[in-house]
């Protein structure tokens, strides 16, 4: 698979706390996300950039790979059985994909009044509104929202199905690297996770780097992780033939 960090750098940006971001990654390109201070939480959505009707499917991603969390070697399946992206490197070890994202109502109840009129550019942004703003740039909206994943977040599940946010899971310098296996629209929101117990609105900064790269080779770790994943990559390859 090679070292993703050796690929040419195409763009580097800071994703400030509360900020939203989107970009179309071309097939083979990499996106590096680095938690600069520790405790980051970045919600993400993924769409086929050539046909927005195809998008990330959380249930298929989990059941096809027999897991309940994302880390290196895991593919992100679309609702058409193809692979939108795959995680080619990860020093954090666990990324949540079952607990969704926060809204303006959630922010108000948890953090209190944080309007633009009162706080100006430091107002309390929420994931739902950030997603809708970014999706609107591509002609998408509420009907196009699907279950998101949350980078740098770990949520533990007890024997009775109770959920608990694991504080301190992601440390400063934790990094996850995505490879686009299709031309993929990536939408990010750097906003607090709804289960984070902290009563203070303080999303942490994240660094983004986009690098060039090639599609998955025959001996790729993600492609060969499971028979189901290999079939997903085969369908993806056929899409580009």
C-alpha positions as CSV (number, residue, x, y, z in Angstrom):
1,X,0.0,0.0,0.0
2,X,3.0,2.3,0.6
3,X,3.4,5.2,2.9
4,X,0.6,7.8,2.4
5,X,2.7,10.5,3.9
6,X,5.1,10.3,1.0
7,X,2.4,11.2,-1.6
8,X,2.5,14.8,-3.0
9,X,0.6,17.4,-0.9
10,X,-2.2,19.1,-2.8
11,X,-3.7,21.2,0.0
12,X,-3.3,21.9,3.7
13,X,-6.0,23.6,5.8
14,X,-6.8,24.2,9.5
15,X,-10.3,23.1,10.6
16,X,-11.0,25.3,13.5
17,X,-13.4,24.5,16.3
18,X,-16.9,24.9,15.0
19,X,-15.9,25.1,11.4
20,X,-17.4,23.1,8.5
21,X,-15.5,21.9,5.4
22,X,-16.2,20.0,2.2
23,X,-14.2,18.9,-0.8
24,X,-14.4,16.4,-3.7
25,X,-11.6,13.9,-3.4
26,X,-10.6,12.3,-6.7
27,X,-10.2,8.6,-6.8
28,X,-6.9,7.6,-5.1
29,X,-6.4,10.9,-3.2
30,X,-5.8,10.9,0.5
31,X,-7.2,13.0,3.3
32,X,-5.3,13.2,6.5
33,X,-7.0,14.5,9.7
34,X,-4.8,15.2,12.7
35,X,-6.2,16.0,16.2
36,X,-3.9,18.9,17.2
37,X,-4.7,19.2,20.9
38,X,-6.5,15.9,21.8
39,X,-10.2,15.5,22.4
40,X,-11.3,16.3,18.8
41,X,-14.6,15.3,17.3
42,X,-15.2,15.6,13.6
43,X,-18.5,14.5,12.1
44,X,-18.4,13.3,8.5
45,X,-20.6,12.5,5.5
46,X,-19.6,10.9,2.2
47,X,-21.3,10.9,-1.3
48,X,-20.4,9.7,-4.7
49,X,-19.3,12.9,-6.3
50,X,-20.5,11.7,-9.8
51,X,-23.9,10.7,-8.5
52,X,-25.0,12.3,-5.2
53,X,-27.8,9.7,-4.9
54,X,-25.2,7.2,-3.8
55,X,-23.9,7.9,-0.3
56,X,-22.3,6.4,2.8
57,X,-24.3,3.5,4.3
58,X,-23.5,2.9,8.0
59,X,-25.4,-0.4,8.4
60,X,-23.8,-2.0,5.3
61,X,-20.3,-0.7,6.4
62,X,-20.6,-2.4,9.8
63,X,-22.4,-5.6,8.9
64,X,-20.2,-6.4,5.9
65,X,-17.1,-6.1,7.9
66,X,-18.4,-7.6,11.2
67,X,-17.5,-4.6,13.3
68,X,-19.0,-1.7,15.2
69,X,-16.2,0.9,14.9
70,X,-13.9,2.2,12.3
71,X,-10.1,2.0,12.2
72,X,-7.2,1.2,9.8
73,X,-8.1,-1.4,7.2
74,X,-11.8,-0.6,7.2
75,X,-13.8,0.4,4.1
76,X,-16.7,2.9,4.0
77,X,-19.4,1.3,1.9
78,X,-22.0,3.1,-0.1
79,X,-25.7,2.1,-0.4
80,X,-24.8,0.6,-3.8
81,X,-22.3,-1.9,-2.3
82,X,-19.3,0.1,-3.6
83,X,-16.4,1.5,-1.5
84,X,-16.4,5.3,-1.2
85,X,-13.3,5.6,1.0
86,X,-11.1,3.4,3.1
87,X,-9.0,4.0,6.1
88,X,-5.4,3.4,5.2
89,X,-3.7,4.6,8.4
90,X,-5.0,5.4,11.9
91,X,-3.2,6.1,15.2
92,X,-6.3,6.8,17.2
93,X,-7.7,3.3,16.9
94,X,-11.5,3.8,17.2
95,X,-13.9,6.1,15.3
96,X,-17.6,6.1,16.1
97,X,-20.2,5.4,13.5
98,X,-23.4,4.7,15.5
99,X,-24.3,7.7,17.6
100,X,-25.1,10.5,15.1
101,X,-24.7,14.2,15.6
102,X,-25.9,17.3,17.5
103,X,-28.4,20.0,16.6
104,X,-29.2,23.5,17.6
105,X,-31.8,22.3,20.1
106,X,-29.2,20.0,21.7
107,X,-26.6,22.9,21.9
108,X,-29.1,25.2,23.6
109,X,-30.1,22.6,26.2
110,X,-26.4,21.7,26.9
111,X,-24.4,24.9,26.5
112,X,-27.0,27.6,26.9
113,X,-27.5,30.7,24.7
114,X,-24.7,30.9,22.1
115,X,-26.2,33.0,19.3
116,X,-24.3,35.0,16.7
117,X,-26.0,38.1,18.0
118,X,-24.4,37.6,21.4
119,X,-21.1,36.0,20.6
120,X,-20.4,37.1,17.0
121,X,-17.9,34.7,15.3
122,X,-17.6,32.6,18.5
123,X,-21.2,31.6,18.3
124,X,-22.0,27.9,19.1
125,X,-22.3,26.1,15.8
126,X,-23.9,22.6,15.6
127,X,-23.3,19.7,13.3
128,X,-26.8,19.5,11.8
129,X,-26.7,23.1,10.6
130,X,-23.1,22.9,9.5
131,X,-23.9,19.8,7.4
132,X,-26.9,21.6,5.8
133,X,-24.8,24.6,4.9
134,X,-22.1,22.5,3.2
135,X,-24.6,20.2,1.5
136,X,-26.5,23.3,0.1
137,X,-23.4,24.2,-1.9
138,X,-23.9,21.0,-3.9
139,X,-27.7,21.3,-4.3
140,X,-28.3,18.8,-1.4
141,X,-30.4,19.3,1.7
142,X,-32.2,17.6,4.6
143,X,-33.4,14.7,2.6
144,X,-29.8,13.8,1.8
145,X,-28.7,13.5,5.5
146,X,-27.7,10.0,6.4
147,X,-26.1,8.4,9.5
148,X,-22.7,10.1,9.8
149,X,-19.4,8.9,11.3
150,X,-17.5,10.7,14.1
151,X,-13.7,10.8,13.7
152,X,-11.6,10.7,17.0
153,X,-14.7,9.6,19.0
154,X,-15.1,6.4,21.0
155,X,-18.5,5.5,22.5
156,X,-18.6,2.4,24.7
157,X,-21.7,0.1,24.8
158,X,-22.5,-1.8,28.0
159,X,-24.2,-5.2,28.3
160,X,-27.6,-3.5,28.5
161,X,-27.1,-1.4,25.4
162,X,-26.2,1.8,27.3
163,X,-23.9,4.3,25.6
164,X,-21.1,6.2,27.3
165,X,-18.7,8.7,25.8
166,X,-15.0,7.8,26.4
167,X,-13.3,11.1,27.5
168,X,-9.7,11.5,26.5
169,X,-9.8,8.8,23.8
170,X,-8.1,10.8,21.2
171,X,-4.7,12.3,22.2
172,X,-2.8,15.2,20.7
173,X,-1.3,14.1,17.4
174,X,-3.8,11.3,16.7
175,X,-4.2,10.9,13.0
176,X,-6.5,9.1,10.6
177,X,-5.9,8.9,6.8
178,X,-8.7,8.3,4.3
179,X,-8.2,7.2,0.7
180,X,-10.9,8.0,-1.8
181,X,-11.8,4.8,-3.7
182,X,-14.4,6.7,-5.8
183,X,-14.6,10.4,-6.6
184,X,-16.0,11.3,-3.2
185,X,-17.6,14.4,-1.8
186,X,-16.5,14.6,1.8
187,X,-18.4,16.9,4.3
188,X,-16.9,17.6,7.7
189,X,-18.1,19.5,10.8
190,X,-15.8,20.1,13.7
191,X,-18.4,20.4,16.4
192,X,-18.9,18.7,19.8
193,X,-20.3,15.1,19.9
194,X,-23.8,15.0,21.5
195,X,-22.7,12.5,24.2
196,X,-19.6,14.5,25.2
197,X,-20.2,15.2,28.9
198,X,-18.3,18.5,29.0
199,X,-20.6,21.4,29.8
200,X,-18.3,23.8,28.0
201,X,-18.6,24.5,24.2
202,X,-14.9,24.1,23.2
203,X,-14.4,22.1,19.9
204,X,-10.7,21.3,19.3
205,X,-8.7,22.3,16.2
206,X,-7.9,19.7,13.5
207,X,-5.4,19.8,10.7
208,X,-6.4,18.7,7.2
209,X,-4.0,17.6,4.4
210,X,-5.0,16.4,1.0
211,X,-2.5,14.3,-0.9
212,X,-2.3,12.6,-4.3
213,X,-2.3,8.9,-4.6
214,X,-3.4,5.9,-6.6
215,X,-6.4,3.6,-6.3
216,X,-6.2,0.4,-4.2
217,X,-3.8,-2.2,-5.7
218,X,-4.5,-6.0,-5.8
219,X,-2.6,-6.5,-2.5
220,X,-4.1,-3.6,-0.7
221,X,-4.8,-4.3,3.0
222,X,-8.2,-2.7,3.0
223,X,-9.3,-4.6,-0.1
224,X,-8.2,-8.0,1.3
225,X,-9.5,-7.5,4.9
226,X,-12.5,-9.7,4.2
227,X,-14.2,-11.4,1.3
228,X,-17.1,-8.9,1.5
229,X,-14.7,-6.0,1.3
230,X,-12.9,-7.5,-1.7
231,X,-16.3,-7.8,-3.5
232,X,-17.0,-4.1,-2.7
233,X,-13.7,-3.1,-4.3
234,X,-14.4,-5.2,-7.3
235,X,-17.7,-3.5,-7.8
236,X,-15.9,-0.1,-7.4
237,X,-13.3,-1.0,-10.0
238,X,-16.0,-2.0,-12.5
239,X,-17.7,1.4,-12.0
240,X,-14.5,3.0,-13.5
241,X,-13.9,0.6,-16.3
